[in-house]
Amino acid sequence: MRRAFWIMLLGGLLSQGEAMAQLVDVHVDLSADSLAAGYVVAEGDWSVTEGELRQSDSAAHPAKLFFPTPVLTDFEFSAAFKISKSARSVRSADFLFRARDTANYVYFHCNSQQGMVAFARATDSAYWTVPKRHLEAGVTAGVWHQARITGEGGVFVFYLDDEEVARASHSNLAVGSLGLGACSAHVTFKDIRIRGTRAAEAPPFRIGSSRHILVAEGSGDGLPDWSPSLRHGNDGALLLTHSAAPTADAATTKQSSDSGLNWQKSDTVPPALVEAGTEAEVSGPEGRLTIDSELRVRHDLAGEGAVSVSSEPLWPGTNPVLMRCSSGDVILFVECEGRGLHALRSSDFGKTWQGPTIVCGDGYGRADALELADGSVLIAHGRTKSASLVVSRLDVRGPQLVPVNVGMALPPDISGIPLTRNGATIVAPAIARVNPRNTEGSIVSLRDGRLLLAYTRFYGGGGDHALADISGMTSNDGGHTWSRPFLIQRNDAGCNVMSASLLRLDSGEILLGYLRKETSSSDCRFHVRLSTDEGETWGGETCATPEPVEYYVVNNDRVIQLRSGRLVVPAADHADWHRRKQGWAVCYLSDDRGKTWRRGRGHIELPGCGCQEPGVVELKDGRVYMIIRNSMGSVYKAYSEDGGDTWSEGVTTGLVAPVAPASIKRIPTTGDLLLIWNHAEKRRVPLASALSSDEGETWHHIRDIEPTGASFAYTSIIFRDQTAVLSYWTSIGGLSMTVRCLPIDWFYGK
């Protein structure tokens, strides 16, 4: 019935003479409770119910659906939409158009959290690219809005409730198809109408294959234990044996001759299946590597008789599976309850691990994997939403593990390769869906001359509350080139661990600090660990903001040690944020090198949004100088005469600033203070520097580090000989970790 509707409608339109054959006018029929034939569902959970098109997957990745209309040139696209109220960070409805395929398109993004409409582009490597923001558009969750989009000659106009709110142009994608989307939200659409001119020469719409290919469906009686077994057949085909129970008698074997895209039943005798919950093991010239059922790593080194076992789990999860690639890399697949199937990689036989990539957000059970001829990896696993067995695929060539569509040729470019921009190196580029944000870094010098960078690597979305761990890189050349990332602090929190601080203590130990975010609103606290072996291992975790249990924000690269030995952690206390929308600045102090901590006796308050993301530095006379983010149009400052315990009132520095953080350090070779911040009224660009020769009273030599671009923020600063090494995030193609090396003389205009 649905296929007949589209064929009759489009066939009738395209058979009425040359002039009429170019016109398309479709009022999308939502009367049947099923999707029409030809719909392209690239992401999300879409259905037609009671005359409405509903997207009910609230995951952080963008959901998207394209209609089976001809490829159009000029068009008008209208629909009513309602975004359900939820606690997620984005909550948007998206209108997609001029799409040549499911990964490259432009769209209007209706964000109910910020009430805005934005125009952006999605590409293979980034969902959110160079947006044009249109704030205060009145997008509200829980109510119906009417949207209408027109496109003519590469100029696109968006009308919300009959008022024009956004206008943009993008001539590079001037021909294509139309669709709808959502991000972090349940969204309902109705009254969908598409009118336009059929393209004379339609470019190919590359639908591609899916991220997850169905192999077998469950019976509907709970979640089957598929116990998959993947292997290569003698004739070059792939063989996949599976069962709802781990017994050979109940097993079925299917085969694929196209790298996992299509599967047919095979008469091959199935092997014995591996039961879920067992340990995983691989062997090689190095010896034997084992991951036990509690995710602890064990090494049995060949020829040495040495055995080492990790003291804590590598990652929170169950059902570990190990495989070794022809490159020598070891990949671990593990099920994380409520978070899906994750993959981790080690390039040194299990000594260090690269933090996880989400293979499937609702993957469950024991997986199995093998390497394909092109070097990618095919994984068989269960899915909870459909109680089905599917295969997924990873591109393992580059510095990041990247999920790719099953059955398609690998893209020629390798995702995640460092990029150079205006003299800076993007060392951890954002990758859409896989690793959409790399931010909040800190750098410390190691005794062997290397630099260690710790940063927040988001792998479950790009919002502040999305899944994230603390990953690291090392540099052997003073910050110009960096190693492949590796895991420093696993994410075993309710939301994430984020905002790293590294500090060399006077004892010689290295302190690692980070926020442990258990909830998105009430429990976010700062924790520290110490290393006595130059970051190879880390000691036990101590909460540096122990009481009261509240929501604190401690920026990256914020911990300092005073000449007295006291450690100072500047924090923004957001305990009353939901009522007053204000924070206040406090400090937590330790006088025993981080073993115990107490809250300072005083705090600082300001009007507007209050005190946010404070940073501190010790002055020559022993006072502590604090800089404060706020909504009053400038960087504010305050002083403490008792080592961060009590504080003066906050006053302006006179430096114009948006609601964005600043960073401050003392230059060892000159003794001056260096401040880095956004020298603008509203935007986070330019990223600028200023110097103070009078202990923060006045500032001079203001220079633009990043004069133009999208936005730049959350800087860390370290000095190495006559060079300042900076890290900060760059919002180009997502939020990417960037490192810039500048001679100290540069800040003085030389």
C-alpha positions in Angstrom: 0.0 0.0 0.0 2.7 2.5 1.0 4.9 1.6 -2.0 1.9 1.9 -4.3 1.2 5.4 -3.0 4.6 6.8 -3.8 4.8 5.1 -7.2 1.4 6.3 -8.2 2.0 9.9 -7.0 5.4 10.3 -8.5 4.6 8.4 -11.6 1.6 10.5 -12.3 3.6 13.7 -11.8 6.4 12.6 -14.0 4.3 11.4 -17.0 2.5 14.7 -17.8 4.6 16.3 -20.4 8.0 17.9 -20.3 7.0 21.0 -18.3 4.9 19.2 -15.7 7.4 16.3 -15.5 9.8 18.6 -13.5 7.3 19.4 -10.7 7.0 17.5 -7.4 4.2 18.2 -4.9 3.9 15.6 -2.1 1.8 15.8 1.0 3.4 12.9 2.9 0.8 10.3 3.7 1.0 9.3 7.4 -2.3 7.4 7.5 -0.7 3.9 7.6 1.1 2.8 10.8 4.3 2.0 9.0 7.2 3.8 7.2 6.8 4.1 3.4 8.9 2.0 1.1 12.0 3.8 0.1 12.5 5.8 3.2 16.2 6.0 4.1 16.6 5.7 7.9 20.3 6.5 8.5 20.1 6.8 12.3 17.4 6.7 15.0 14.2 4.9 15.8 11.5 6.1 13.4 7.9 5.0 13.1 4.5 6.2 11.8 1.8 6.1 14.4 -1.6 7.8 14.5 -0.9 10.1 11.6 2.5 11.3 13.0 6.1 10.5 12.1 7.9 9.9 15.4 11.6 9.6 16.3 11.9 8.0 19.7 15.7 7.4 20.1 17.0 10.0 22.5 20.7 9.1 22.1 23.2 11.9 21.7 24.0 11.0 18.1 21.9 12.7 15.4 18.9 10.7 14.1 18.1 11.2 10.4 15.6 10.0 7.8 15.3 10.9 4.1 12.2 10.8 2.0 11.9 8.7 -1.2 11.2 11.8 -3.4 13.2 12.6 -6.6 16.3 14.7 -6.2 15.2 18.4 -6.2 16.6 21.8 -7.1 14.5 24.7 -5.8 12.0 23.5 -3.1 9.7 24.4 -0.3 9.6 22.0 2.7 7.1 22.4 5.6 6.1 20.4 8.6 4.7 20.8 12.1 7.0 19.5 14.9 7.0 19.0 18.7 10.1 18.2 20.8 9.4 16.2 23.9 10.6 17.7 27.2 13.6 15.8 28.6 16.7 16.4 30.7 19.2 15.8 27.9 21.6 18.6 26.8 20.5 19.4 23.3 16.8 18.4 22.4 16.6 19.4 18.8 14.5 18.9 15.7 16.5 19.1 12.4 15.4 19.8 8.9 17.8 18.2 6.4 18.2 19.2 2.8 20.4 19.3 -0.3 21.7 15.9 0.8 23.9 14.0 -1.7 24.1 11.1 0.8 23.3 10.3 4.4 26.5 11.8 5.8 26.9 15.0 3.8 24.1 17.5 4.0 23.2 20.9 5.4 20.4 21.5 7.9 18.5 23.8 10.1 18.9 22.8 13.8 16.0 23.8 16.1 17.4 23.6 19.7 14.8 23.7 22.4 17.4 23.9 25.2 18.7 27.3 24.0 15.6 28.3 22.1 17.7 28.9 19.0 17.8 27.9 15.3 21.2 27.3 13.7 22.3 26.5 10.2 25.1 23.9 9.9 26.6 21.3 7.8 27.2 17.6 8.5 30.1 15.7 6.8 31.6 12.3 7.1 33.9 13.6 9.8 31.7 16.0 11.7 28.0 16.4 12.4 28.3 20.1 13.5 30.4 22.1 11.1 30.8 25.9 10.9 27.3 26.8 12.3 25.5 30.1 11.8 23.6 30.6 15.0 20.3 32.5 15.3 19.6 32.8 19.0 16.3 33.5 20.7 14.2 32.0 17.9 11.5 30.8 20.4 12.0 27.0 19.9 10.2 25.4 22.9 9.9 21.8 24.0 6.5 20.4 24.6 4.6 22.6 22.1 3.8 22.3 18.4 5.8 24.6 16.1 5.3 25.1 12.3 8.4 25.1 10.2 8.8 26.0 6.6 12.1 26.0 4.6 12.6 27.4 1.1 15.6 26.8 -1.1 16.3 28.8 -4.3 19.6 29.3 -6.0 21.6 28.2 -3.0 19.8 30.5 -0.6 17.9 28.9 2.2 15.4 30.5 4.4 13.8 29.1 7.6 10.4 30.2 8.9 9.3 29.3 12.4 5.6 29.8 13.1 5.3 32.0 10.0 8.2 34.3 10.9 11.6 34.3 9.2 14.2 33.5 11.8 17.2 32.2 9.8 18.7 32.7 6.3 21.9 31.1 4.9 23.5 29.9 1.7 25.4 26.8 0.7 25.9 26.6 -3.0 28.1 23.5 -2.8 25.1 21.3 -2.0 22.5 22.9 -4.2 20.9 19.7 -5.5 19.7 16.8 -3.4 17.0 15.2 -1.3 15.1 16.2 1.8 14.8 14.7 5.3 14.2 15.2 9.0 16.3 14.6 12.0 16.6 14.9 15.8 19.4 15.1 18.3 19.1 13.9 22.0 15.3 14.1 21.7 12.1 12.4 21.0 10.5 14.5 18.2 7.2 14.2 16.5 6.4 15.5 13.0 3.2 15.8 11.1 1.6 17.7 8.1 4.8 17.2 6.1 4.7 18.7 2.6 7.5 18.7 -0.1 7.2 20.9 -3.2 9.9 21.6 -5.7 11.6 21.1 -9.1 13.0 17.8 -10.1 16.7 18.0 -10.9 17.4 17.5 -14.7 20.5 15.5 -13.9 20.1 13.9 -10.5 23.3 13.2 -8.7 23.5 9.8 -7.1 22.0 9.5 -3.7 24.5 7.2 -1.9 22.3 5.4 0.5 25.1 3.0 1.5 24.7 0.2 3.9 24.0 0.3 7.6 26.2 0.6 10.6 24.6 -2.6 11.9 23.5 -5.4 9.5 20.8 -7.8 10.7 21.8 -11.5 10.7 19.1 -13.1 13.0 16.1 -12.0 14.9 15.1 -13.1 18.4 11.8 -14.8 19.2 10.6 -12.0 21.4 11.1 -14.0 24.7 13.8 -11.8 26.3 17.3 -11.3 25.0 18.9 -14.4 23.4 22.4 -15.4 24.3 23.6 -15.5 20.7 27.2 -16.7 21.5 28.4 -15.7 18.0 31.5 -17.3 16.4 33.0 -15.6 13.3 35.6 -17.2 11.1 36.9 -17.4 7.5 35.6 -20.2 5.3 37.8 -22.2 2.9 36.2 -20.6 -0.1 36.8 -17.0 1.1 33.3 -16.6 2.5 32.7 -15.5 6.1 31.0 -17.9 8.4 29.0 -16.8 11.4 27.6 -19.4 13.8 25.1 -18.3 16.4 22.6 -19.7 18.9 20.1 -18.6 21.4 21.9 -21.0 23.8 25.6 -21.9 23.9 25.3 -25.5 22.6 26.3 -26.9 19.3 23.0 -28.7 18.8 21.1 -25.4 18.8 23.6 -23.6 16.6 23.0 -22.2 13.1 25.7 -21.2 10.6 25.3 -18.5 8.0 27.7 -17.3 5.4 28.5 -14.1 3.6 30.4 -13.5 0.4 30.3 -9.7 0.4 32.2 -8.9 3.7 29.2 -9.2 5.9 26.6 -7.2 4.0 24.3 -10.2 3.1 23.9 -13.5 4.9 22.5 -16.9 3.8 22.1 -20.2 5.7 25.1 -22.5 5.3 25.4 -26.3 5.6 28.8 -26.0 7.2 29.1 -28.0 10.4 29.1 -25.4 13.3 31.9 -25.4 15.8 31.5 -25.4 19.5 30.4 -22.0 20.7 32.1 -20.0 23.4 30.0 -19.3 26.5 29.5 -15.7 27.6 31.2 -14.5 30.8 34.6 -16.3 30.2 38.0 -14.7 30.1 39.6 -13.6 26.9 43.2 -14.4 25.7 45.6 -13.8 22.9 49.2 -15.0 22.4 52.1 -13.8 20.5 55.9 -13.5 20.5 55.6 -11.3 23.6 53.8 -14.1 25.5 50.2 -14.3 26.6 47.8 -11.5 27.3 44.6 -12.3 29.3 41.6 -10.2 30.3 39.7 -12.0 33.0 36.0 -11.8 33.7 36.4 -8.8 35.9 38.4 -6.9 33.2 41.8 -7.2 34.9 44.8 -7.4 32.6 47.3 -10.3 33.0 50.6 -10.5 31.2 52.6 -13.8 31.0 55.9 -12.6 29.3 57.6 -15.1 27.1 61.1 -16.2 28.1 61.0 -14.3 31.4 58.6 -16.3 33.5 57.2 -13.0 34.7 53.5 -12.5 35.4 51.8 -9.2 36.1 48.2 -8.6 36.9 46.6 -5.1 37.0 45.3 -4.0 40.4 42.0 -2.6 39.1 39.7 -3.3 36.1 40.8 -1.9 32.8 37.2 -0.8 32.0 33.8 -1.3 33.7 32.1 -4.1 31.8 31.6 -7.8 31.2 32.1 -10.4 28.4 35.6 -9.5 27.3 36.7 -10.6 23.8 40.3 -10.1 22.5 41.5 -10.3 18.9 44.9 -9.4 17.3 45.1 -7.6 14.0 47.8 -8.2 11.4 49.3 -4.8 12.4 50.0 -6.3 15.8 47.4 -4.2 17.6 45.2 -5.9 20.1 41.5 -5.0 20.3 39.3 -5.7 23.2 35.5 -5.8 22.9 33.5 -5.5 26.1 29.8 -5.1 27.0 29.1 -2.1 29.3 25.8 -2.3 31.0 23.5 0.4 29.8 26.1 1.8 27.5 26.4 -0.8 24.8 29.4 -2.6 23.2 32.7 -0.8 23.4 36.1 -1.5 21.7 39.5 -0.6 23.2 42.9 -0.9 21.4 46.4 -1.6 22.6 49.5 -1.2 20.4 52.0 -2.5 23.0 50.4 -5.9 23.9 48.2 -4.6 26.7 50.5 -2.2 28.5 48.6 0.8 27.5 45.1 1.1 26.0 43.3 3.6 23.9 40.0 4.6 25.5 36.9 3.1 24.0 34.9 3.6 20.8 31.2 2.7 21.0 30.6 0.0 18.5 26.9 -0.1 19.2 25.0 1.9 21.8 22.6 -0.9 22.6 25.0 -3.8 21.9 24.9 -6.6 24.5 26.3 -10.1 25.3 29.5 -11.7 24.2 30.8 -10.5 20.8 33.2 -12.1 18.3 35.3 -10.4 15.6 37.7 -11.1 12.8 39.8 -9.0 10.4 38.7 -8.5 6.8 40.9 -8.4 3.8 41.0 -4.6 3.7 42.2 -4.5 7.3 38.9 -3.5 8.9 37.3 -5.6 11.6 33.9 -7.2 11.5 32.1 -7.7 14.8 29.1 -9.9 15.6 27.0 -9.0 18.6 23.5 -8.7 20.0 21.2 -5.6 20.0 18.8 -5.0 22.9 16.3 -2.8 21.0 15.4 -5.6 18.5 16.7 -8.6 20.4 18.6 -9.4 17.2 22.1 -10.5 16.1 23.9 -8.1 13.9 27.4 -7.4 12.5 29.2 -4.1 12.8 32.5 -2.9 11.4 35.5 -0.8 12.6 38.2 1.0 10.6 41.3 0.3 12.6 43.9 2.0 10.3 44.2 5.4 12.0 44.9 6.8 15.4 41.2 6.3 16.3 38.9 3.3 16.0 36.1 4.5 13.7 32.8 2.6 13.1 32.1 2.4 9.3 29.2 1.0 7.3 29.3 -2.8 6.6 30.0 -3.8 3.1 31.2 -0.4 1.9 34.8 0.4 0.7 36.9 2.1 3.3 37.2 5.8 2.8 40.7 6.7 1.4 41.4 9.2 4.2 42.2 8.0 7.7 40.1 9.7 10.4 41.9 11.3 13.3 45.2 12.2 11.7 46.6 15.4 13.3 46.0 18.6 11.3 48.0 21.8 11.1 46.1 25.1 11.2 47.7 28.6 11.4 50.8 27.2 13.1 48.9 25.1 15.6 48.5 21.3 15.5 45.1 19.7 16.0 46.4 16.7 17.8 43.0 15.1 18.6 40.5 16.0 15.8 36.9 15.5 16.6 35.2 12.6 14.7 31.4 12.7 14.3 29.6 10.1 16.5 32.8 8.3 17.4 34.7 11.0 19.2 32.9 14.3 18.7 34.8 16.3 21.3 38.4 16.5 22.7 38.7 19.3 25.2 40.0 20.6 28.5 43.7 19.6 28.5 46.7 20.0 30.7 50.4 19.3 30.0 53.3 18.4 32.3 57.1 17.9 31.6 58.4 14.4 32.3 62.0 13.7 33.5 63.0 12.1 30.3 62.3 15.2 28.3 58.9 14.2 27.0 55.7 16.1 27.5 52.5 14.4 28.7 49.2 15.8 27.6 46.0 14.7 29.4 42.6 15.7 28.0 38.9 14.9 28.0 38.0 12.5 25.2 34.2 12.4 24.7 33.0 9.2 23.1 29.2 9.2 23.8 28.2 12.6 22.5 29.6 16.1 22.6 27.6 17.5 25.6 29.1 18.3 29.0 27.3 15.3 30.5 28.1 12.8 27.7 30.4 9.8 28.2 34.1 10.8 28.5 37.4 9.6 29.8 40.8 11.2 30.5 43.1 10.2 27.6 46.7 11.1 27.1 49.4 11.6 24.5 53.2 12.2 24.7 55.5 14.3 22.7 59.2 13.8 22.1 59.9 17.1 20.4 58.6 19.7 22.7 55.0 19.6 21.6 55.2 19.7 17.9 54.2 16.0 17.2 52.3 13.7 19.5 51.8 9.9 20.0 48.6 7.9 19.5 46.2 8.6 22.4 46.0 6.2 25.3 43.8 5.8 28.4 44.8 7.6 31.6 41.6 7.5 33.7 38.7 5.2 32.8 35.2 6.4 32.9 33.5 4.6 35.8 31.4 7.5 36.8 27.6 8.0 36.3 28.2 10.5 33.5 31.9 11.0 32.8 35.3 12.0 34.1 36.6 15.3 32.5 38.7 18.5 32.9 42.2 17.2 33.5 44.9 19.0 35.6 48.5 17.9 35.7 51.0 19.3 38.2 54.5 18.4 39.2 54.7 18.6 43.0 57.7 19.7 45.1 57.9 16.1 46.2 58.7 15.0 42.6 55.3 13.3 42.2 52.9 14.1 39.4 49.4 15.0 40.5 46.5 14.2 38.1 43.2 15.9 38.9 39.8 15.5 37.2 36.1 16.0 37.7 34.1 12.8 38.5 30.5 13.6 37.3 28.1 11.2 38.8 24.9 13.1 37.9 24.2 16.0 35.5 23.0 18.4 38.2 23.9 17.4 41.8 27.1 15.4 42.2 30.2 16.6 40.3 33.4 16.6 42.4 37.1 17.0 41.8 39.4 14.0 42.5 43.2 13.6 42.5 45.6 10.7 42.0 49.4 10.7 42.3 52.1 9.1 40.2 55.6 8.2 41.4 56.8 6.7 38.1 56.3 9.6 35.6 52.7 8.8 34.8 53.1 5.1 34.0 50.8 4.2 36.9 48.6 6.2 39.2 47.8 5.7 42.9 44.5 5.6 44.6 41.8 8.3 44.1 41.1 11.0 46.7 38.2 13.4 46.5 39.6 17.0 46.8 36.1 18.5 47.2 34.8 16.1 49.8 32.1 18.1 51.7 29.4 19.1 51.0 28.5 16.8 48.1 27.5 19.3 45.5 28.0 20.2 41.8 31.4 21.8 41.4 33.2 23.0 38.3 37.0 22.9 38.3 38.5 23.8 35.0 41.4 22.0 33.3 44.9 23.0 34.3 43.8 24.7 37.5 45.6 23.1 40.5 48.5 25.1 41.9 51.0 24.5 44.7 52.1 27.5 46.8 55.6 28.1 48.0 54.4 26.9 51.4 53.6 23.5 49.9 49.8 24.0 50.1 47.8 22.7 47.2 44.9 25.0 46.0 42.0 23.8 43.9 39.8 26.7 42.7 36.2 25.6 42.2 32.8 27.1 41.2 30.1 25.8 43.5 26.8 25.4 41.6 24.8 24.0 44.5 22.1 26.6 44.1 22.3 26.8 40.3 18.8 25.5 39.5 17.2 28.0 41.8 19.3 31.2 41.3 21.3 30.3 38.2 24.4 31.5 40.0 27.7 30.0 41.1 30.2 31.2 43.6 33.9 30.7 43.8 35.6 28.7 46.6 38.9 27.0 47.1 39.7 23.6 48.5 43.0 23.3 50.2 45.5 20.5 51.1 48.5 21.0 53.4 49.7 17.4 53.2 50.4 17.0 49.4 46.9 15.9 48.6 46.2 13.3 51.2 43.4 15.3 52.9 41.4 18.3 51.8 39.2 21.0 53.4 37.0 23.8 52.0 38.3 27.3 52.4 36.5 29.5 54.9 35.5 32.2 52.4 33.9 32.4 49.0 33.2 35.1 46.3 29.8 36.1 44.8 29.0 38.3 41.8 25.7 39.4 40.2 24.4 37.8 37.0 25.6 34.2 36.6 27.9 34.7 39.5 31.4 33.3 39.7 32.3 30.5 37.2 35.5 28.6 36.4 38.0 30.4 38.6 41.7 30.2 38.2 44.5 31.1 40.6 48.2 32.0 40.7 50.5 32.9 43.6 51.9 36.5 43.6 55.4 37.4 44.6 54.3 38.8 47.9 52.6 35.5 48.9 49.0 36.6 48.1 46.9 34.4 45.8 45.3 36.1 42.7 42.1 34.7 41.3 40.6 35.3 37.9 36.8 34.7 37.5 34.5 34.0 34.5 31.2 35.9 34.8 28.5 37.6 32.8 29.4 41.2 33.5 31.5 41.8 30.4 35.1 41.5 31.7 37.5 39.2 33.5 37.1 39.7 37.2 39.8 39.3 39.9 40.0 38.8 43.7 42.8 38.4 46.2 43.5 36.1 49.2 46.1 37.0 51.9 45.9 33.7 53.7 46.7 31.1 51.0 43.3 30.8 49.4 41.3 30.5 52.6 39.4 33.8 52.5 38.9 36.3 49.7 38.4 39.9 48.9 35.4 41.1 46.8 35.6 40.5 43.1 36.4 43.5 40.9 37.0 43.9 37.2 40.5 43.7 35.6 39.3 46.0 32.9 39.8 43.3 30.2 36.7 42.9 28.1 35.5 39.3 28.0 32.5 37.1 27.1 31.1 34.4 29.4 34.1 32.3 28.9 37.1 31.1 31.0 40.6 32.7 31.2 43.9 31.0 32.2 46.8 32.5 34.0 50.5 31.5 34.7 53.7 33.1 35.6 56.5 33.2 33.0 59.5 31.7 34.7 62.2 33.5 32.6 60.7 37.0 32.9 58.6 36.9 36.1 55.6 38.5 34.4 52.1 37.1 34.5 50.6 35.7 31.3 46.8 35.8 30.8 45.1 34.0 27.9 41.4 34.7 27.3 38.8 35.6 24.7 39.3 39.3 24.0 35.7 40.0 22.8 32.3 41.0 24.2 30.3 38.0 23.3 32.2 35.4 21.2 35.0 33.1 22.0 37.2 34.6 19.4 39.8 36.0 19.2 41.9 33.9 21.6 44.3 36.5 23.0 47.2 37.0 25.4 48.1 39.8 27.8 51.1 40.4 30.1 51.3 42.0 33.5 54.5 43.3 35.1 52.8 44.6 38.2 51.2 41.4 39.6 47.9 41.7 37.8 47.1 45.4 38.4 47.4 46.4 34.8 47.8 44.5 31.5 49.8 45.2 28.4 51.0 43.6 25.1 47.6 42.3 24.1 48.0 40.0 21.1 45.7 37.7 19.2 46.8 34.0 19.3 43.8 32.9 17.2 42.5 36.1 15.5 39.7 34.5 13.5 37.7 31.3 13.2 34.8 29.6 15.0 35.7 29.7 18.8 38.7 28.8 21.0 38.6 28.2 24.8 39.8 26.2 27.8 43.5 26.9 27.6 46.4 25.2 29.4 49.8 26.7 29.7 53.3 25.2 30.4 56.7 26.7 29.8 59.6 24.7 28.4 62.9 26.6 28.1 62.1 29.7 26.0 58.7 28.4 24.7 55.2 28.4 25.9 53.2 25.3 25.0 49.5 25.9 25.0 46.6 23.5 24.6 43.0 24.6 23.9 40.0 23.5 22.0 39.2 24.6 18.5 35.6 24.5 17.3 36.3 23.6 13.7 34.7 20.3 12.6 33.6 19.7 16.2 35.6 20.5 19.3 39.2 19.4 18.7 42.2 19.4 21.0 44.8 21.8 19.7 48.5 22.4 20.7 50.4 25.6 19.9 54.1 26.3 20.6 55.0 30.0 20.9 58.3 31.6 21.8 58.0 33.6 25.0 59.4 36.6 23.1 56.2 36.4 20.9 54.0 37.6 23.8 56.2 40.7 24.0 55.7 41.5 20.4 59.1 40.3 19.1 
